[in-house]
Amino acid sequence: MKRRTFCLGALFTAAAPALPAIAEPIRGTLYKDPQCGCCEGYASYLRQNGFTIDIKPTHDLAEISQNAGVPSQLQGCHTMFLGDYVVDGHVPVNVIRKLLSERPQIAGITLPGMPTGSPGMTGSKVAPFTIYAVTKNGAAPTVYAVE
């Protein structure tokens, strides 16, 4: 190889933009009632948005949510764990990404019930979704996001 060819190659390589790093998928475990179909729809929605989700059917969903810090009146249809956080219910992916990027000192977030038009649910969205932040120390839940 000639010195000139080597120098030109080195120059173009240094000037080339760096390739973006490939992000690792976000891994989670979703606990759901064995007979619930909308939970499968929610897991599919998450997978379409780059998450890797393991599904675990259980008959102890209320207990799992309660132990994770989600009060019974704010529990959703399923409970998912992403790292140190709990995500209860049909929470939109952009709110989950916000949680994981901000890393607040909370147990997690919840979208209570099974709102029509939420990810994994049928129908059209009829009202904004209020997502609550929950703690394990029993502090009153606060609004984390409104979608």
C-alpha positions as CSV (number, residue, x, y, z in Angstrom):
1,M,0.0,0.0,0.0
2,K,1.3,3.4,-0.9
3,R,1.7,6.0,1.7
4,R,-0.6,8.4,-0.2
5,T,-3.4,5.8,-0.4
6,F,-3.1,5.0,3.4
7,C,-3.2,8.7,4.3
8,L,-6.3,9.4,2.2
9,G,-8.0,6.4,3.6
10,A,-7.2,7.5,7.2
11,L,-8.5,11.0,6.4
12,F,-11.8,9.8,5.0
13,T,-12.3,7.3,7.9
14,A,-11.7,10.0,10.5
15,A,-14.1,12.4,8.7
16,A,-16.9,9.8,8.4
17,P,-19.7,10.1,10.9
18,A,-19.8,7.5,13.6
19,L,-22.4,4.9,13.3
20,P,-25.1,5.1,16.0
21,A,-24.8,2.6,18.8
22,I,-27.4,-0.1,18.6
23,A,-29.5,0.1,21.8
24,E,-30.2,-3.0,23.8
25,P,-33.9,-3.9,23.9
26,I,-35.6,-3.0,27.1
27,R,-36.4,-6.2,28.9
28,G,-39.4,-6.7,31.1
29,T,-41.6,-9.4,32.7
30,L,-45.4,-9.0,32.5
31,Y,-47.6,-10.8,34.9
32,K,-51.2,-11.3,33.7
33,D,-54.3,-13.2,34.4
34,P,-54.2,-16.4,32.3
35,Q,-57.5,-15.7,30.6
36,C,-56.8,-12.0,29.7
37,G,-56.4,-11.3,26.0
38,C,-55.8,-7.6,26.1
39,C,-52.5,-8.2,28.1
40,E,-51.2,-10.2,25.1
41,G,-52.2,-7.2,22.9
42,Y,-50.2,-4.9,25.2
43,A,-47.2,-7.2,25.2
44,S,-47.3,-7.2,21.4
45,Y,-47.5,-3.3,21.4
46,L,-44.4,-3.2,23.6
47,R,-42.5,-5.7,21.3
48,Q,-43.4,-3.6,18.3
49,N,-41.8,-0.7,20.1
50,G,-38.5,-2.4,20.8
51,F,-39.1,-4.1,24.2
52,T,-38.4,-7.7,25.0
53,I,-41.2,-9.0,27.1
54,D,-41.6,-12.3,29.0
55,I,-45.2,-13.1,29.9
56,K,-46.0,-14.9,33.2
57,P,-49.6,-16.0,33.8
58,T,-50.7,-15.8,37.4
59,H,-53.7,-15.8,39.6
60,D,-51.9,-13.6,42.2
61,L,-52.0,-10.4,40.2
62,A,-53.5,-8.2,42.9
63,E,-51.0,-9.3,45.4
64,I,-48.1,-8.8,43.0
65,S,-49.3,-5.2,42.3
66,Q,-49.8,-4.5,45.9
67,N,-46.4,-5.7,46.9
68,A,-44.9,-3.6,44.2
69,G,-46.5,-0.5,45.7
70,V,-49.6,-0.1,43.5
71,P,-52.7,0.6,45.7
72,S,-55.7,-1.5,44.8
73,Q,-57.7,1.5,43.6
74,L,-55.0,2.3,41.0
75,Q,-54.2,-1.2,39.7
76,G,-54.4,-2.0,36.0
77,C,-55.0,-5.1,34.1
78,H,-51.5,-6.5,34.4
79,T,-48.2,-5.8,36.2
80,M,-44.9,-5.5,34.5
81,F,-41.4,-5.1,35.9
82,L,-38.7,-3.2,34.0
83,G,-35.5,-3.2,36.0
84,D,-36.2,-1.5,39.3
85,Y,-39.7,-0.2,38.2
86,V,-43.2,-1.5,38.2
87,V,-45.5,-0.5,35.3
88,D,-49.1,-1.4,36.0
89,G,-51.8,-1.3,33.3
90,H,-51.8,-0.2,29.7
91,V,-49.2,2.6,30.0
92,P,-48.2,4.2,26.6
93,V,-44.6,3.4,25.6
94,N,-43.6,7.1,25.5
95,V,-44.4,7.4,29.2
96,I,-42.4,4.3,30.0
97,R,-39.5,5.7,28.1
98,K,-39.8,8.9,30.1
99,L,-39.7,6.9,33.3
100,L,-36.6,5.0,32.2
101,S,-34.8,8.1,31.1
102,E,-35.7,10.3,34.1
103,R,-35.2,7.5,36.7
104,P,-37.3,9.2,39.4
105,Q,-37.1,7.9,43.0
106,I,-40.5,6.1,42.8
107,A,-41.6,2.4,42.7
108,G,-43.2,2.9,39.3
109,I,-46.2,4.1,37.4
110,T,-49.7,2.9,36.8
111,L,-52.7,3.5,34.4
112,P,-55.6,2.2,36.4
113,G,-58.3,0.0,34.9
114,M,-58.6,-0.9,31.3
115,P,-59.2,2.4,29.5
116,T,-60.7,2.2,26.0
117,G,-58.2,3.0,23.3
118,S,-55.2,2.6,25.5
119,P,-52.3,0.4,24.1
120,G,-53.6,-3.2,23.8
121,M,-57.2,-2.2,24.2
122,T,-59.8,-1.9,21.5
123,G,-61.8,1.2,20.6
124,S,-60.9,4.8,20.3
125,K,-59.4,6.9,23.0
126,V,-62.2,9.0,24.6
127,A,-60.3,10.9,27.3
128,P,-56.8,11.6,28.3
129,F,-55.0,8.9,30.3
130,T,-53.8,9.9,33.7
131,I,-50.7,7.9,34.7
132,Y,-49.8,7.9,38.4
133,A,-46.5,7.6,40.2
134,V,-46.5,5.2,43.1
135,T,-44.1,4.5,45.9
136,K,-43.5,1.5,48.2
137,N,-43.5,3.6,51.4
138,G,-47.3,4.3,51.2
139,A,-47.0,8.0,50.1
140,A,-50.0,9.2,48.3
141,P,-49.8,8.6,44.5
142,T,-49.1,11.7,42.3
143,V,-49.8,12.4,38.7
144,Y,-46.8,11.4,36.6
145,A,-48.1,12.1,33.1
146,V,-51.3,12.8,31.2
147,E,-51.5,11.4,27.7
